């Protein structure tokens, strides 16, 4: 698969990134090299190798769900530095820029 400058521009636009012309050329070459490497990996015969999801033979330890007593709204907000209408009040961190 050949990576084009237009492919890099589309991905950059989706990620909301801006690059100079030199950076676009460099990224196009670098991504092309990476994709070429993965194409080489597709040529390797792996039919005799068992599929695995983890490299270690481990199992996830889980427990039964149990209903427990929750904090009341007053208890949860007791140490809150600021609250408004029964909720935590925090500074705005997202802007329109």
N, C-alpha and C positions, 0 to 999 in steps of 0.2 A: 504494500500500500504506500502510495506516495503522498507525503504531507505537503500541501501547498500553502503559500502565504495567505490565501483566502481562508483556508481552514483555521490557521492560527488567529486570524482577525475575528472569525466567527466565535471561536472559543474565548478570546479575550473580551469580546463584547458581552458574551453571556456571563463572564466573571467580573464584568465592569472594570476591566483593566485597560490601561492605555500604554502603548509602546511606541517608541520612535521607529523610524524605518530600519535603522541599524539593528535595533533589538528584535524587530519582526523577522529580519533575515536570519539572525543568529538563532532565534527560537525555532524557526522553520527547519533549519539544518539540524539542530539538536533533537527536536521531536522526530524528525525523519530517521535519524540514527537510532533512536530508541525503538521506534516501530519496526525498523529493519531487524533489530536484534530479536524482537519478539517473533518476527516471521521466521527467523532461523530456528527458534525454539519449537515452532510448529512442525519442523521437519524431523524432529527427534522421535524415534519409535518408542512410545510409552505403553504399548498394548499389554506388555507383560507385567506392568507395575500396578499394584492395587491402588484404588482411589482412597484417599484419606481426607478428613476434614481438619485434623489437627496433627501436628508432628509428634505430640506426646499422647500416650494412652491414658487419658484422664476422663473423669466423668464429672458433670456439674452436680454439686451437692445442693439439694433443695430441701425445704421443709414444708410441712403442711401449712396452708393458710389458716390463721386463727384470728378471730375478731378480738380486738383489744380496745380498751378505753381510749378515746381520743381526747386531746386537750379541748377545753371549751374555747370559744372565741375570745373571751376575756383573758383566759390564761395564756393563750398564744400571743396576744397583743400586750401583755403585761410589761415586757421589757423593750417593746418597740420604741425606737427613738422618736418616731413620728407616726401618727395614725390619722385617718380621715374616714368618717362614716363607717367605722368598724373594720377597716382594712389597713394594711401596711401602706404608708405613704413614702414613696421613694422619688428621688430626682429623675427627671426625664433624661434618658441616655441616648435616644435615637433622634436623629435630625433628618431633615428633608434634603440634605446636601448629598 
